[in-house]
Every structure is written in structure tokens, then in C-alpha cells.
């Protein structure tokens, strides 16, 4: 028996254009993000899903609601799927960090786990959180196809944690997760395999 898990980053948010760090800030989707979510929902309606889970944060919930509706499934909101708290970097752009906290940014770029942003969540703990959620999914769904709508940094950490990649390399190995693109994992006999990364299910919309 195998469980397919589709890890999807939420649609584009209103902070996307400025590329602000959005962790615990509960921001909404942009107009383009809502179009991306609609495209993902269209895919969800024909993907033979057996469950839809989401972070409760607004940008994820707005993305996942249409997917659950189109799939004819209840939406499960899981608090453990939240994004990391980016601490002093929360709400800031890379340029603002470079101007006001250059030492912090330089240390983060060298080792984003060992030198994560001060006052923020330890990425190791975030990776464990997501691993626990996926373990719970495996226990509750021995087989099937589950959509999980969550956040970029936490998903990348989870992929590293599950695939045996050093966490400090998450930004190098997975430099970008596209909004509303599908990242497919298969969990078979407790062993995870990555089948797809940044697969656009709605060409021309997710770009």
C-alpha cells in the first residue's frame, strides 16, 4: 500500500511582489494568487483525492477551500502546518535586511539553520513538526491521495528531513517552490520518495 502526498505552496500572497518574509503574518492572497488557487482547485476536482489538509493561515486556507469543494471533501485545518516564525526578519525584504541587519543576513545565507533569524523558530523544530504531520497522515491514511496546502520554507525543510538531505542545504537543494505547483511524495512501507517537484498543473497560471 502506498500513500501519495501532494505538498503545495499556497497561492501568491500580497507580499509576493516585494518578497517580504511572511511567516506568522496572516496575509491574504493577491488577485493572481486567487487565480492560481482556482487553477489548483480545477486540478483537485479531477485528481481522485482522498483528503485535503491545510495550514490554517489565511493564504493557505483561501487556496485549499476551493480544492476541497471541487474534490467533494472536508477541509482539515492542521495548526502544525503553519509556516516558520521568521523573528526579526518577519515582514522585511531582503534589501531591508541587508540595510538594517547585514550581519544577521550574512550569517543566515551561510547557514540558514544554524544561524536562523534571531527570535524566530528553529528550522529543526519546524522540520520535525512537518514530519510528525506526515507521520499522522500515514497512520490515518494507509493509502490514497492527500493534498496538503502549506508554506514554502516549511515544505522545503520537510522534504530535506524526509529524504535524508542536511537541513542546512534546504535553500540550495530546493531554491524555489512555485505557488500552487505540485510536489508529489509517495510514502510506501514507511519509505518516502519524491516523484515530482514544481509540477505546474495549470500551465500559464502558476508562473
ABEGO torsion letter per residue (X at the ends): XBBBBBBBBBBBBAAAAAGBBBBABBBBBBAAAAAAAAAAAAAAAAAGBABBBBBABAAAAAAAAAAAAAAGBBBBBBAAABBBBAEAABGBBAAAAAAABAAAAAAAAABAAAABBBGBBBAAAAAAAAAAAAAAAAAABABEBBBBBBBAAAAAAAAAAAAGBBAAAAAAABABBBBGBBBBBBBBGGBBBBABBGBBABBGAAX
